[in-house]
Every structure is written in structure tokens, then in C-alpha cells.
């Protein structure tokens, strides 16, 4: 939303409520998905969510799952980085695109196509004959990142490598 719209005296105030309701619905859907016991997660926040899901003691009682998701999602600041969900509400300690290592990053199975595509791109880059040592290190480091995330998301890395083995040389 632009500052010009916000300052417009003739603006539709109900639009704010509609935007917030849509945002809240989406946030609850995302957090609810994370709380499903079989949803694969990666990233620092993913590890915290997995630990929370595995707890056996009852720490709080909710009327139903929907009420639990609503209560938890209200506590979660959430934005998309494109490669993960970020729960960092301060902007401090951002890992700068290294969401899989950040305590605030949560990568769920909805991000799997991105990570598979990034992995395929790295395979293609690795085949460039005049790639220097620095470029090669970057490619290998990125492949390691992708393999860790994809393994966390339940992807069989060896099978993926076989599927991508037919990538043509650039």
C-alpha cells in the first residue's frame, strides 16, 4: 500500500480490515501447516517447531486445533523471503539470504520447488568449464545448502541427483 493511498481522505477504510483479515487467514494457514506432525521443516525456526511438536507433556489446553493455531499464529511475526518464512520481527541478526541457518527462518515443503530449482542451477553452473576456484567453491557451498534443506524436507538426494544427471552441458 502506498503512502499516497494512506493519506487520501477518500480512502476505503474497510480495505484495511479486508487486507488484515486476508493476511491473518494466510498466517494461520502457514502456522497450522507447520504444526501438522508430518510437515517437513528446515531452518532454525523449523527445528524449534519440530521440538515443540514432539513434546509429550501438555503445556496448554485449547478448545480445538483451530483455537490453538489462532493463538500461536498471533504470536508469530511472519514474512516471506522467497526461500523461507522469516519470523524475525526486529530485522536485527538477519542471516541475509542464509535462512536455512537462521534461528528465525522456517522452510516448509511449499519451498521445495525453489530449493530443487536452485540445486539444478548449481549442477548446471558446475559444468561451466572456465569456472574459477572461487566460483566452484560458491557452487559447492550452495549445493551443500540445498542438499541439507532438501534432505530436511524429505527429498531423497541421491534420487534427485539421478533425475538431474541428464542436465545438458552448457
C-alpha positions as CSV (number, residue, x, y, z in Angstrom):
1,X,0.0,0.0,0.0
2,X,1.4,3.4,-0.9
3,X,1.8,6.4,1.3
4,X,-0.4,8.3,-1.2
5,X,-3.3,5.9,-0.6
6,X,-2.9,6.1,3.2
7,X,-3.0,9.9,3.1
8,X,-6.0,10.0,0.8
9,X,-9.0,11.3,2.8
10,X,-11.4,9.4,0.5
11,X,-9.8,6.1,1.0
12,X,-11.8,2.9,1.7
13,X,-11.2,2.2,5.4
14,X,-12.8,-1.2,5.1
15,X,-10.0,-2.2,2.7
16,X,-7.6,-2.2,5.7
17,X,-9.8,-4.7,7.5
18,X,-10.0,-6.9,4.4
19,X,-6.2,-6.8,4.0
20,X,-5.7,-7.7,7.6
21,X,-8.2,-10.5,7.5
22,X,-6.6,-12.0,4.4
23,X,-3.2,-11.7,6.0
24,X,-4.4,-13.3,9.2
25,X,-6.0,-16.1,7.4
26,X,-2.8,-16.8,5.4
27,X,-0.6,-16.6,8.5
28,X,-2.9,-19.1,10.3
29,X,-2.8,-21.4,7.4
30,X,1.0,-21.3,7.3
31,X,1.5,-21.8,11.0
32,X,-1.2,-24.5,11.0
33,X,0.7,-26.3,8.3
34,X,3.9,-26.1,10.3
35,X,2.1,-27.7,13.3
36,X,1.0,-30.7,11.3
37,X,3.0,-33.6,12.7
38,X,4.1,-34.8,9.2
39,X,5.1,-31.4,7.7
40,X,8.8,-31.4,6.9
41,X,10.6,-28.3,8.1
42,X,14.1,-26.9,7.8
43,X,15.9,-23.9,9.2
44,X,16.4,-22.7,12.7
45,X,12.8,-21.9,13.5
46,X,11.9,-25.2,11.8
47,X,13.9,-27.1,14.4
48,X,12.1,-25.2,17.2
49,X,8.7,-26.1,15.7
50,X,9.7,-29.8,15.4
51,X,10.8,-29.8,19.0
52,X,7.5,-28.2,20.1
53,X,5.5,-30.8,18.0
54,X,7.4,-33.7,19.6
55,X,6.8,-32.6,23.2
56,X,4.6,-35.1,25.1
57,X,3.7,-33.1,28.1
58,X,0.6,-30.9,27.9
59,X,1.6,-27.3,28.4
60,X,-1.7,-25.6,27.4
61,X,-5.1,-26.7,26.6
62,X,-7.1,-25.3,23.7
63,X,-10.7,-26.0,22.8
64,X,-9.6,-27.4,19.4
65,X,-6.8,-27.3,16.9
66,X,-8.2,-24.2,15.2
67,X,-8.1,-22.2,18.5
68,X,-4.5,-23.4,19.1
69,X,-3.4,-22.3,15.6
70,X,-5.1,-18.9,16.1
71,X,-3.4,-18.4,19.4
72,X,0.1,-19.4,18.2
73,X,-0.2,-17.5,14.9
74,X,-1.0,-14.3,16.7
75,X,2.4,-14.6,18.4
76,X,4.4,-15.1,15.2
77,X,5.7,-12.3,13.1
78,X,5.7,-13.7,9.6
79,X,7.1,-12.5,6.2
80,X,8.3,-14.3,3.1
81,X,11.8,-14.1,2.0
82,X,11.0,-16.2,-1.1
83,X,13.2,-19.0,0.1
84,X,11.8,-19.4,3.6
85,X,9.4,-17.8,6.1
86,X,11.1,-15.3,8.4
87,X,9.8,-14.8,11.9
88,X,12.3,-12.1,12.8
89,X,10.3,-9.0,13.9
90,X,13.3,-6.8,14.5
91,X,15.4,-7.1,11.4
92,X,18.4,-7.5,13.6
93,X,20.5,-10.6,13.3
94,X,19.2,-11.3,9.8
95,X,21.2,-14.1,8.1
96,X,21.0,-12.2,4.7
97,X,19.7,-14.9,2.5
98,X,21.0,-17.8,4.6
99,X,17.6,-18.6,6.0
100,X,18.3,-22.3,6.4
101,X,20.9,-21.4,9.1
102,X,19.0,-18.6,10.8
103,X,17.2,-19.1,14.0
104,X,14.3,-17.1,12.6
105,X,14.0,-19.0,9.3
106,X,11.5,-21.7,8.7
107,X,11.4,-23.6,5.4
108,X,8.4,-25.8,4.8
109,X,7.6,-28.2,1.9
110,X,6.0,-25.3,0.0
111,X,9.5,-24.0,-0.6
112,X,10.7,-27.4,-2.0
113,X,10.4,-26.4,-5.7
114,X,12.6,-23.3,-5.2
115,X,15.3,-25.4,-3.5
116,X,15.1,-28.1,-6.1
117,X,15.4,-25.5,-8.9
118,X,18.4,-23.8,-7.1
119,X,20.1,-27.2,-6.8
120,X,19.6,-27.9,-10.5
121,X,21.0,-24.5,-11.4
122,X,24.1,-25.3,-9.3
123,X,24.6,-28.5,-11.2
124,X,24.4,-26.6,-14.5
125,X,26.9,-24.0,-13.1
126,X,29.3,-26.7,-12.0
127,X,29.6,-27.8,-15.6
128,X,31.0,-24.5,-16.9
129,X,34.5,-25.3,-18.0
130,X,36.1,-22.0,-17.2
131,X,34.6,-21.6,-13.7
132,X,37.4,-20.3,-11.4
133,X,38.2,-21.6,-8.0
134,X,36.1,-19.0,-6.2
135,X,33.1,-19.8,-8.4
136,X,33.5,-23.5,-7.8
137,X,33.6,-23.0,-4.1
138,X,30.4,-20.9,-4.2
139,X,28.6,-23.6,-6.3
140,X,29.7,-26.4,-4.0
141,X,28.7,-24.4,-0.9
142,X,25.3,-23.7,-2.4
143,X,24.8,-27.3,-3.4
144,X,25.6,-28.3,0.2
145,X,23.0,-25.8,1.5
146,X,20.4,-27.2,-1.0
147,X,21.1,-30.8,-0.1
148,X,20.7,-30.1,3.7
149,X,17.4,-28.2,3.2
150,X,16.0,-30.8,0.7
151,X,17.0,-33.7,2.9
152,X,15.2,-32.0,5.8
153,X,12.2,-31.7,3.6
154,X,12.2,-35.4,2.9
155,X,13.8,-35.4,-0.6
156,X,16.0,-38.4,-1.4
157,X,19.1,-36.5,-2.5
158,X,20.6,-39.5,-4.4
159,X,17.4,-39.9,-6.4
160,X,17.3,-36.2,-7.1
161,X,20.9,-36.4,-8.4
162,X,19.9,-39.3,-10.7
163,X,17.0,-37.3,-12.0
164,X,19.2,-34.3,-12.7
165,X,22.1,-36.2,-14.1
166,X,20.7,-35.7,-17.6
167,X,21.2,-31.9,-17.4
168,X,23.0,-30.9,-20.6
169,X,26.4,-29.3,-20.5
170,X,26.0,-25.5,-21.0
